[in-house]
Amino acid sequence: MIEKALTSADVEFVTTLHSDEPVTFHVLLQPRGDQADRLLRAIDDVALGELDEAVREGDVPEGKDAVGPAGQALQVSLLALRAAGSEATGRLIESHPLDALQELVDDVGADEVIVLTEPHLVEEFFHRDWASRARHKVGVPVLKLFAHSS
């Protein structure tokens, strides 16, 4: 599960986690949420000292407007994973993220889940981030990694 397009550093990181074992990635990407999430994102930006990002939160497409950019980010990520020699499929999350993740884990018989995310200090503090919540739902190990900046 990812939040944005994978950088080359992200791709290298996830494709080398299992040495030379063949790995297939099934990528889920959720389009950026609605305005209710904007406050938490701005608080995270301020807490991380990224004041410029906090100011620009209102300029980033959300909700239905975020579907197009999210689709492009997914395609870029899949192409990068394939270029690194991995098999990769993916889709945008259209339902509740944890339900979509559980469905995918069950459908493909996943051995583990990787949640590649930006730091979300508020959610992490209260264990409400996707990785913490997924650990209680999906029935396979969940590895939380922090995405690299582009």
C-alpha positions in Angstrom: 0.0 0.0 0.0 1.5 3.3 -1.1 0.4 7.0 -0.9 2.3 8.4 -3.8 4.5 7.4 -6.7 7.5 5.4 -5.7 10.9 7.1 -6.1 13.8 5.2 -7.5 15.1 4.8 -3.9 11.8 3.3 -2.8 11.9 0.8 -5.7 15.4 -0.2 -4.9 14.5 -0.6 -1.2 11.5 -2.8 -1.6 12.9 -4.9 -4.5 16.0 -5.8 -2.4 14.1 -6.7 0.8 14.1 -10.4 -0.1 17.5 -10.8 -1.7 17.2 -12.9 -4.9 13.8 -14.4 -4.2 11.3 -13.8 -6.9 8.7 -11.3 -5.6 5.5 -10.1 -7.1 4.1 -6.8 -6.0 0.4 -6.1 -5.8 0.2 -2.3 -5.3 -2.7 -0.5 -3.8 -2.8 3.3 -3.9 -5.5 5.4 -2.3 -6.2 8.8 -3.9 -5.6 11.6 -1.5 -8.4 12.0 1.0 -10.9 14.8 1.4 -10.6 18.0 3.5 -11.1 16.1 6.7 -7.6 14.7 6.3 -6.1 18.1 5.4 -5.7 19.2 9.1 -3.9 16.1 10.1 -1.5 16.4 7.1 -0.8 20.1 8.0 -0.1 19.1 11.6 2.3 16.4 10.4 4.0 18.9 8.1 4.4 21.5 10.9 5.7 18.8 13.4 8.3 17.7 10.8 9.4 21.3 10.2 8.0 21.4 6.7 6.2 24.7 7.0 6.1 25.2 3.2 4.3 21.9 2.7 1.8 22.9 5.4 1.0 26.1 3.6 0.5 24.3 0.3 -1.9 21.6 1.6 -4.8 23.4 0.1 -3.3 23.4 -3.4 -3.1 19.6 -3.7 -6.1 17.8 -5.3 -8.3 15.8 -3.0 -11.2 13.5 -3.2 -12.5 13.0 -6.8 -10.0 15.5 -8.1 -7.2 13.3 -6.8 -8.1 10.2 -8.8 -6.3 11.2 -12.0 -3.0 12.1 -10.3 -3.3 9.0 -8.2 -3.7 6.8 -11.3 -0.6 8.4 -12.9 1.4 7.8 -9.6 0.3 4.2 -9.6 1.3 3.6 -13.3 4.7 5.3 -12.7 5.2 3.0 -9.7 4.3 -0.2 -11.5 6.6 0.7 -14.4 9.4 1.3 -12.0 8.9 -2.0 -10.2 8.8 -3.8 -13.5 11.9 -2.0 -14.8 13.7 -3.3 -11.6 12.8 -6.8 -12.7 9.8 -7.5 -10.5 6.3 -8.5 -11.4 3.9 -5.8 -10.5 0.1 -5.3 -10.7 -1.9 -2.6 -9.0 -5.1 -0.7 -8.6 -6.5 2.4 -6.9 -8.4 1.9 -3.7 -12.1 2.7 -4.2 -13.4 1.4 -0.9 -12.2 1.5 2.7 -8.4 1.0 2.5 -8.2 -1.8 5.1 -11.1 -3.7 3.4 -9.3 -3.4 0.1 -6.1 -4.6 1.6 -7.8 -7.6 3.3 -9.5 -8.5 0.0 -6.2 -8.3 -1.9 -4.3 -10.4 0.7 -7.0 -13.1 0.6 -7.2 -13.0 -3.3 -3.5 -13.3 -4.0 -2.5 -15.3 -0.9 0.0 -12.6 0.1 2.9 -13.6 2.4 3.3 -10.1 3.8 2.1 -6.5 3.4 4.4 -3.5 3.0 2.9 -0.1 3.9 5.2 2.5 2.3 4.1 5.8 3.7 5.2 9.3 4.7 5.5 10.0 8.4 2.1 10.7 10.0 3.0 11.6 13.5 -0.5 12.1 14.9 -1.8 8.8 13.5 1.3 6.9 14.5 1.2 8.3 18.1 -2.3 6.9 18.5 -1.6 3.8 16.4 -4.3 4.8 13.9 -1.9 4.7 10.9 -2.6 2.2 8.1 0.2 -0.1 9.1 -0.8 -0.3 12.8 -4.4 -0.9 11.8 -3.5 -3.5 9.1 -1.6 -5.6 11.6 -4.8 -6.3 13.4 -6.8 -7.1 10.3 -4.9 -8.9 7.5 -3.4 -12.0 9.2 0.0 -11.7 7.6 3.1 -9.7 8.7 2.9 -6.0 8.0 6.1 -4.1 7.4 6.0 -0.3 7.7 8.5 1.6 5.7 8.9 5.4 5.2 8.9 6.6 1.6 11.8 8.6 0.3 11.3 12.2 -0.8 11.4 12.8 -4.5 
